[in-house]
C-alpha cells in the first residue's frame, strides 16, 4: 500500500473517467430520475409523493414561477460529475446567475431555467485544476478528507451555499476514505430533512491507494459493507 500523503498522489490532474461508458449512461439515468424527473412530475416530490428534500423559494426565476432550489454536494469531485444534460444545463445557468449577482457583467444575460428550478452543485475534491474544469460546479472546496474528515461549508462561500444540502453524491471514491463513518456522519447536520446520500461503487480502483480492507472483499461483500 502507498502510505504517502494523498495530496501528493492527487496533485497531478487526471482528466479521465474511472468507469466505462455503460456505467456512466446508467448513472446519468439514475441521477435524472432520482434528482430531476421525479421533481418535474411531482413538483419536488418522489414517485409516490414523498418529500425528497427539495426546497422551494419565493424568489422568481424566469417566467415568474416560484423557483425550486436543489443543492447537491459532489463529494470527492473531479472534472466531471456524470449528471444528465438537463441537470448540467440547470447547474451552469445557476452558476452564471450567482456570478451575475456578484457583479460579473459578462454573465448578466443568462438563459433562465424554463422549469424554474435552480441547481447548485458544490464540489469537494483535492485537485484544483480538475474542479476548475468541471463546468457544473457553482462552488469549489479543496479538502483532503483523509486528513480532515469533518465536512463543513466554508463561510467564505456565498450565503445561499451555506443552506442545507438536498443530496450528496460520491462516485467511486468511498473506498479511498480512511474514516468514512466520520465523513458521512458530518454530512448529517448539513443535509435537509428528506435529503439523501448516494454512494456509487465500481470494481475498479487504484490498488495502492484504496483502503486495504477493500481489496480483501468480494464485490458482493463490498456492496454489503457500504450498504
Secondary structure, 3 states (H helix, E strand, C coil): CCCCCHHHHCCCCCCCCCCCHHHHHHHHHHHHHHHHHHHHHHCCECCCCCECCCEEEEEEECCCEEEEEEEEEEECCCCCCCCCHHHHHHHHHHHHHHHHHCCCHHHCCCCCCCCCEEEEEEEEECCHHHHHCCCCCCEEEECCCCCCCCCCCCCCCCHHHHCCEEEEEEECCHHHCCCHHHHHHHHHCCEEEEEEEEEECCCCCCCCCCCHHHHCCCHHHHHHHHC
